[in-house]
Amino acid sequence: MADSTTEQALAGGKKPQLDLSDAQWQSSSQGSGDVQIAFVEGYIAMRDGRHPEGPALIFTPAEWRAFVLGARDGEFDLT
């Protein structure tokens, strides 16, 4: 069984212990999306939908906003 608790270092050194076992994951597309997110205890968790048993990245709301805006601007495009 996969570990349902995730710990991720955040800016400022805080490390939340989030229980993701009951998280309501949302897919980026219909069916099994490549990326899934869940809102848990004021944080945003993101995981690979093809490997949901793997680790999740944890973002604060400010970090999530910066990530989404960067993605919209093409900051992470490979080409």
N, C-alpha and C positions, 0 to 999 in steps of 0.2 A: 504494500500500500504506500502511496506517495505521502511525503511529509506535507501536511497542510498548513504549517506555520512557516512564515517567511520573515526573515530579518534582513534588512537592507540599510546600509549606512546612508544617512541623509546629510544635506548641508547643515552645519551646526553641530554635527556629531551625534544627533539623536538616532537611536536604533529602535524603531517600534517592533513589537512582537505582534504580528497580525495573524489571527486564525482565519485561514481562507477556506476551511472545510465547508462552510455554509454560504460562501460568496455566490452572488448571482452574476455569473459571467455573461458578458454580451459579446457576440461575434462581430467582426468587422464586415461580414457579408452573410448572405443566406447560408444556412447549414453550418458546416465546420469551417469557420474562417481561419485565416492564418494568424490573426491577432485577436486576442480576447482581453477585455478589460472588466474590472469590477470596482465598485465604490465601497470601501470598507473602512469604517471608523474615521472618516474624514480624509482618507488617503485614496489614491487610485493605484490599483494593482494591474499589471499587464503581463500576459503570458503568451506563449506560442500555442495556438489552438490545435496544432497538429500533434503536440506533445504536452498535453495539459498536466501530466504528472511531473513535469520539470519545474524549475524555479520560476518565480514571478518577480518582476521588477516593481518596486514600490516608489511612487512619486507623491510629493506634497502637491496641493493644488497649484502653487506657483511653478513648481518644476513641470507639472503636466501642461500648464498653459504655455510655457516656454518651448516644450517639446512639440506640442501641436502647432504652434506658430512657426517653428523652425521647419517642420515637415511641410506645412503649406507653402513656405517660401523656397522649398527645394534644397534646404540645407543638408539633407541626408541622401540626396540623389547620388547614385553611383556614377552616372555619366556626366 
